[in-house]
Amino acid sequence: MPPKQELLKEAEASTDPKRAEALYKEILASPNNQHASTEEKEAELRHQEAALVKLGELYRDQNNARGVAEVINLSRSFVSSIAKAKTAKLIRTLLDCFNNIPNSQKIQMDVLHENIEWAKREKRIFLKHSLETRLVGLQLDTQQYKPALALIESLLTELKRLDDKMVLTEVHLLESRVYRGIGNLAKAKAALTSARTAANSIYCPPHLQARLDLQSGILHAEDKDYTTAYSYFYETFENLSTQNDPSALGALKYMLLCKVMLNLPEDVTSLLSIKLASKYAQLRDVESMRAIARAHQKRNLADFEKALKDYQQELSSDTTIRTHLSALYDTLLEQNLLRIVEPYSVVEIEYIAQQVGQGRQAVELKLSQMILDKVFHGVLDQGRGCLLIFEEPEADRTYGAAIDTLEQVGKVVDSLYAKTVKLA
């Protein structure tokens, strides 16, 4: 049995991480036998490749982002002796080790920049595209929209020339997400259409199709078209659930959000009883949406605020959910205020604030906004601390009728003038 294989087996069996690390490094440092046969050389390369991956996984389990970065830099000297396709796969596998390490984005971005430069020098074009696509994803996650758009622009130019539809679909999808992040929905929709066009001409893997459907649902939700958004989220959820993908939970939360936004909170319970959703029903993320649905059903602001506070992590970490719940909170507050002020012609602002359980300043601000939006007709009397409510004034049609009469008189005069010209 070759020495490298023995060292690899010993490292895998070792329970001491430091000993295993030393053995993996020994395998990588030991030179290959130049006089060995082709088969033996290939076996040695396989053992070194396995040692690289195992060392990366060891650092990942220790949450050592710097260690993973060192392994990726080590791999560059090793990959020159293996096929280009295998190189790309190896570097991507090692980069995946960062995914489970918290707060490792900065190191990961530095590693990606270094490897992109190396790929340019080595003329490994497809690897460069793959790394740049990953870098755009990281820039999107860290809200660095400007550099992300600049990189997307250069990537799209190269990809269109090469006609690489798969990567083109991914980059257009990322472009759509970036534009949505900066609030440009028109360009976000255009980029998504381009992504779907590219995807239609190739076999689109289920995971990529799910991401396209998810983005479509998010953009429809931004347009307040929650019925269409729900159908896209359902497609995504079904697709990801069959693959046992953990991100299926996010799609389920969006489905529940759509039901709440459509004023159908009672459908939340029945939705969670379907076979695919039942395994997620007891999770905190789902429970948070159930609490929101209950509060909305009761039109209870206090319960709504309690749900937002109790499930802050689950409801505030996602931008989409946070934005729509903020709009829902505003609507709920508006409905509660209207219900309280409806029977009165004059009512104290302090009393309204007590009834809705909000601070006086927040209630005053919301009431002034509602008056400006013509939700109801009234005036805030700051001196007395009261709200004066008026009946909706009837429009005076006298002026409109007078203008119509004058127009008709004008037409009569014109026709009479035309007749006198003919007679003359």
C-alpha positions, 0 to 999 in steps of 0.5 A: 500500500503506497505511503500517501494512502496509508497517511490518508487512512491514518488521518481519516481515522484520527480523532485528534484534529491537530494530528489529522491536520499535520498528516494531511499537510504531510501528504500535500508536501511530499513530492510525487515519485517521478519514476512511478508508473502512470497509474501510480502517479494518478493514484498519488494525485487522487490521494493529494486531492482527497487530502486537500478536500479533507483538510478544507472540511477539517477547517470548516468544522473548526470554523477556521476561514483563514485555514480554508483560504490557505488550503485554496491557495495551496490547491493552486500549485497542485491543480496545474498537474490535473485537468481543467474541469477537475480544477474548477470542481476542486476549487468550487468544492473548497469554496463551499467550505466557507458556506457553513462558517459564520462571518467569513464573507470578507475572507471569502471575497479576498480569496475569490479576487485572488483566484480570479486574477490567477484564473486570468493569468492561467487563461482558465476562462470558465473557472474565472466566470464561475468564480466571478458569478460566486463573487457577485452573489457574495456582493449581493449578500453584503449589499455591495450593489455598485461593484456587483453591477459593474462585475455583472456588466463585464461578465454578461459581455463575455458570456454572450460572446461565448454563448454559455447559456447556463452561466448566463441564466445565473448571472441574469438572475443575480442581476435581477436580484441586485436591481431589486435590492436597489429598488429598480423593479423595471430593470429587475423584471427585464433581467429576470425575463432575460434569465428565463429566455436563456433558461428556455434554450437549455435544460434548466436544473431543478434548483436553478428553476426554483430560484427563477420561480422564487425571484418571479414570486418576489417581484410579483409580490412587490407589485402587490399581485399576491395571487400570482406570487403565491403560485410561483412560491408554491412551484418553488416550494414543491420543487425544493421540497422534493429535493429536501433542500432546506431553502424550501422553508423560505418559500413556504414562509413566502406562501404564508405571507401571501395568504396573510396579505390577501386577507386570507389568514384563515387559510394559513392553518389549512395550508400547513396541513398539506403533506409537503408542508406538514414537516415544517409546521412545528418550526419557529419560522412557520410559527412566527407566520402563524402568529402574524396570521392570528393577529391579522385575523383579530385585527389586533395591533398589540398581538401583531407587535408581540409577534414581531417582538417574539419572532424578531430573528425569524421575521426581520432577517428576510428583507421581503418579509420585513417590507411586506409586514411593515406595509401590513402593520401600517394597514392594520394601524389605519383600519384600527384608527378608522374604527375608533374615530368613525363615531365621533366628530371631535375626539382627543388624540390622547384617547385614540392613542390609548385605544390603539396602544401606541404613542401619541406622537406616532398616532398624530403622525399617522392621522396627519398622513391619513388626512393628506391621503384623503382616507377621511376628512378632518383637521388636527387641532394641536392647541386642544389636542383634538381631531376634528372629523368632517363629513365628506364634502359634496362637490359643488356642480354649479361651476361645472354646469355653467361651463357646460352651458357656456360651451353649448352657447358657444356652439350655437353662436358659431353655427349662427355665424356660419349661416349669416356668412352664407346668407351674406 
